[in-house]
Amino acid sequence: MVAVQFDKIARGKNIIRAVVRGPNPPSAAQVASLEAKLPISPDRKIVELRIRFVHTTIIDKNGPLNEDVEFGTTE
């Protein structure tokens, strides 16, 4: 996660905007699952999670990599 911003809007919602970088965007179901785990806001308004996804690709001299050796994760 790169950044998080909290916005209160007049229509009875609190919007949490998160910027996430990675090789694959989260699905709508994953965003819904994360949103369901957020705590209730102190003002009792609905909390809505919005993800801004920034695609990243790891590239070395041989081209794009499908595995990041440092972290041991498959992209």
Buried (B, 14 or more C-beta within 10 A) or exposed (E): EEEEEEEEEEEEEBBBBBBBEEBEEBEEEEBEEBBEEEEEBEEEBEBBBEBEBEEEEBEEEEEEBEEEEEEEEEB
